[in-house]
Amino acid sequence: MATIKIKQTKSRIGAPKDQKRTLDALGLTKMHRVVEHEDTPAIRGLIRKVNHLVTVVE
């Protein structure tokens, strides 16, 4: 299955708790870190929830 790389580009400070938990679920704990996940609809949904804090690296 295809993989997707996600990079946190903005700070989680000031974000609501549910968005912080979403970043934790994606494995993003610090800015400018890149994580790699399987490209599934569930992961796409998590990315969509915090799309203002992350970018997808191709």
ChimeraX attribute file (.defattr): number of C-alpha atoms within 10 A of each C-alpha:
attribute: neighborCount
match mode: 1-to-1
recipient: residues
	/A:1	5
	/A:2	7
	/A:3	11
	/A:4	15
	/A:5	14
	/A:6	21
	/A:7	18
	/A:8	24
	/A:9	17
	/A:10	13
	/A:11	13
	/A:12	18
	/A:13	7
	/A:14	8
	/A:15	12
	/A:16	9
	/A:17	10
	/A:18	11
	/A:19	16
	/A:20	17
	/A:21	13
	/A:22	16
	/A:23	21
	/A:24	12
	/A:25	12
	/A:26	17
	/A:27	16
	/A:28	20
	/A:29	15
	/A:30	15
	/A:31	14
	/A:32	15
	/A:33	13
	/A:34	18
	/A:35	15
	/A:36	14
	/A:37	14
	/A:38	13
	/A:39	13
	/A:40	12
	/A:41	9
	/A:42	10
	/A:43	15
	/A:44	14
	/A:45	12
	/A:46	15
	/A:47	19
	/A:48	12
	/A:49	15
	/A:50	18
	/A:51	14
	/A:52	11
	/A:53	18
	/A:54	22
	/A:55	17
	/A:56	15
	/A:57	11
	/A:58	7
